[in-house]
Amino acid sequence: MSKKEGYSRKGLFGEIKHYDANGRKVGESRPNILGGYSNYDTNGNKTGESRPGIFGGMNHYDSKGHKTGHSDRSLLGDWNHYDD
């Protein structure tokens, strides 16, 4: 089983704010026009992107296109993140 690394919550304008397992903000994802999200660190630097997965959830990729993990919705509607 994968280790839970953090969680995310929706913002007011469609963005998703990311937090580590201790509740500290670690980044943000902004919606792309064609689906998925562009991901940014706490300083606003683009770090990769997320794309919808085949079985739901999102697959995450670094800035070079390598898969780094996936996320699935929790029972409360937030997201749980897992490493690859």
Secondary structure, DSSP 8 states (H G I E B T S, - for coil): ---EEEEEEE-TTS-EEEEETTS-EEEEEEE-TTSSEEEEETTS-EEEEEEE-TTSSEEEEETTS-EEEEEEE-TTS-EEEEE-
